[in-house]
């Protein structure tokens, strides 16, 4: 026979109400009591009836996740992490794709589908500063990505500039001074590309170097194909390079393919690094040096902030801003 909430209360030596407060993540439960209840839940194998809980609270038990494109490995892997983190809190995730198009992103905020979900985790690319008032919605909302939109909303970001600077400093420390940059950025300075480019340029400037624009390969979409084409642009100009920094991993992987096609060895002739630490980079040959941007931390923090707002566990109405911890991961593509 399955354990009940009353069984958990009896074993933990607390009231049924206290058990309910713990499993619903309500505040004002001491750490010691919470630990005792969680230990009893684990010992008895208690499974909460989330459907009944959500019905009693007037919730659907679903949260929405809106990302630009699932075909991009970073967003696919981030979505997986968010789905896992949400499941641990008793929520199912409804995933939507916006294509990074402003009109579709605005539509996500006001879609009738929001009535099917209890809150939204949203990674916008196309929204502008003037769209910030659209974030004043009547449901819990957590933004992912760069702090381009200022509003009374929770925000979880990555250290784009610091991560890119770490890559450039790593390449410079190896004596690489003719570094190509593969990718494009928003000239308004609001997006990941702009921040990563700035971090890269800051590192060069600190080393007394200037970046030659001829060593920049433009790539409007960040894919393997555009990374390859951007690398061809640079090489066809005849400029000398000894390293490549792709503004994300798939750009770097596309660039690395072209280097091989042109008879250049990685890393002996040209070192290559990316950003995002996608799984493909770990299994490339050579494996790709990259920045781990704290994807798991981003996912769990975003879900936690959303669930806390749903449960009323947070205090105040202001929006929190969390920047995930990043880490440079050196692999074979720069280790020669």
Long-range contacts (C-beta under 8 A, 24 or more apart in sequence): 2-45, 2-46, 2-47, 3-44, 3-45, 3-46, 3-47, 4-46, 5-46, 5-48, 7-44, 7-46, 8-37, 8-40, 8-41, 8-44, 8-46, 11-40, 11-43, 11-44, 12-36, 12-37, 12-39, 12-40, 23-48, 23-53, 24-53, 24-311, 25-89, 25-307, 25-308, 25-311, 25-313, 26-311, 26-312, 26-313, 27-312, 27-313, 48-90, 50-90, 53-90, 59-118, 59-310, 60-116, 60-117, 60-118, 61-90, 61-91, 61-92, 61-118, 62-91, 62-92, 62-93, 62-94, 62-116, 62-117, 62-118, 63-91, 63-92, 63-93, 63-94, 63-117, 63-118, 63-119, 63-120, 63-121, 63-303, 63-306, 64-93, 64-94, 64-95, 64-96, 64-108, 64-113, 64-114, 64-116, 64-117, 64-119, 64-120, 64-121, 64-122, 65-93, 65-94, 65-95, 65-96, 65-120, 65-121, 65-122, 66-95, 66-96, 66-97, 66-98, 66-105, 66-108, 66-120, 66-121, 66-122, 66-123, 66-124, 67-95, 67-96, 67-97, 67-98, 67-123, 68-97, 68-98, 68-99, 68-100, 68-123, 68-125, 69-97, 69-99, 69-100, 70-95, 70-97, 72-222, 72-223, 72-250, 73-249, 73-250, 73-276, 73-278, 73-279, 73-280, 74-248, 74-249, 74-276, 74-278, 74-295, 75-123, 77-278, 77-279, 77-295, 78-123, 78-144, 78-295, 78-298, 78-299, 81-295, 81-296, 81-298, 81-299, 81-300, 82-121, 82-299, 82-302, 82-303, 84-299, 85-299, 85-300, 85-302, 85-303, 85-304, 86-303, 89-303, 89-304, 89-307, 91-118, 91-303, 91-307, 98-124, 98-125, 98-126, 100-124, 100-125, 100-126, 101-126, 102-126, 102-127, 102-128, 102-131, 106-131, 106-134, 109-134, 109-135, 109-137, 110-134, 110-137, 114-139, 118-310, 119-306, 119-309, 119-310, 120-306, 121-302, 121-303, 121-306, 124-149, 125-191, 129-190, 140-306, 140-309, 140-310, 141-306, 142-302, 142-305, 142-306, 144-298, 144-302, 145-191, 145-192, 146-190, 146-191, 146-192, 146-195, 147-321, 148-190, 148-191, 151-319, 152-317, 152-318, 152-319, 153-319, 154-302, 154-305, 154-306, 154-309, 154-319, 154-320, 154-321, 154-322, 155-319, 155-320, 155-321, 155-322, 156-298, 156-301, 156-302, 156-305, 156-321, 156-322, 156-324, 157-321, 157-322, 157-323, 157-324, 158-192, 158-293, 158-294, 158-298, 158-323, 158-324, 158-326, 159-293, 159-294, 159-323, 159-324, 159-325, 159-326, 160-192, 160-195, 160-196, 160-199, 160-275, 160-293, 161-195, 161-196, 161-198, 161-199, 161-202, 162-199, 162-326, 163-196, 163-199, 163-275, 163-291, 163-293, 163-326, 163-328, 164-195, 164-196, 164-197, 164-198, 164-199, 164-200, 164-203, 164-245, 164-247, 164-275, 164-291, 165-199, 165-200, 165-202, 165-203, 166-199, 166-291, 166-326, 166-328, 167-200, 167-245, 167-273, 167-275, 167-289, 167-290, 167-291, 167-328, 168-199, 168-200, 168-203, 168-204, 168-245, 169-203, 170-273, 170-289, 170-328, 170-330, 170-334, 171-243, 171-245, 171-271, 171-273, 171-334, 172-203, 172-204, 172-207, 172-209, 174-243, 174-271, 174-334, 176-242, 176-243, 176-271, 177-207, 177-209, 177-242, 178-212, 178-215, 178-239, 178-240, 178-241, 178-242, 178-243, 179-204, 179-211, 179-215, 179-241, 179-242, 179-243, 179-244, 179-245, 180-215, 180-216, 180-217, 180-231, 180-234, 180-239, 180-241, 180-243, 180-244, 180-245, 180-255, 181-211, 181-215, 181-216, 181-217, 181-244, 181-245, 181-247, 182-216, 182-217, 182-219, 182-227, 182-230, 182-231, 182-234, 182-244, 182-245, 182-246, 182-247, 182-251, 182-252, 182-254, 182-255, 183-217, 183-218, 183-219, 183-222, 183-227, 183-230, 183-246, 183-247, 183-248, 183-251, 184-218, 184-219, 184-220, 184-247, 185-247, 192-247, 193-247, 196-247, 196-275, 197-247, 200-245, 212-239, 214-239, 215-239, 215-241, 217-255, 219-247, 219-251, 222-247, 222-248, 222-250, 222-251, 223-250, 223-251, 223-254, 224-250, 224-251, 224-253, 224-254, 224-257, 225-254, 226-251, 226-254, 227-251, 227-252, 227-253, 227-254, 227-255, 228-254, 228-255, 228-257, 228-258, 229-254, 230-254, 230-255, 231-255, 231-258, 231-259, 232-258, 235-262, 241-270, 242-269, 242-270, 242-271, 243-270, 243-271, 243-272, 243-273, 243-334, 244-270, 244-271, 244-272, 244-273, 245-273, 245-274, 246-272, 246-273, 246-274, 246-275, 247-274, 247-275, 248-274, 248-275, 248-276, 249-274, 249-275, 249-276, 249-277, 249-278, 249-280, 249-281, 249-288, 249-290, 250-274, 250-278, 250-280, 252-281, 252-288, 252-290, 252-333, 253-280, 253-281, 253-284, 253-288, 256-284, 256-288, 256-333, 266-333, 266-336, 267-332, 267-333, 267-334, 267-335, 267-336, 268-336, 271-333, 271-334, 271-336, 272-333, 272-334, 273-333, 273-334, 277-329, 281-331, 282-331, 284-333, 285-332, 286-331, 286-332, 286-333, 286-335, 287-331, 287-332, 287-333, 288-331, 288-333, 289-328, 289-329, 289-330, 289-331, 289-332, 289-333, 289-334, 289-335, 290-328, 290-329, 290-331, 291-326, 291-327, 291-328, 291-329, 292-326, 292-327, 292-328, 292-329, 293-324, 293-326, 294-324, 294-325, 294-326, 294-327, 295-324, 297-324, 297-325, 298-324
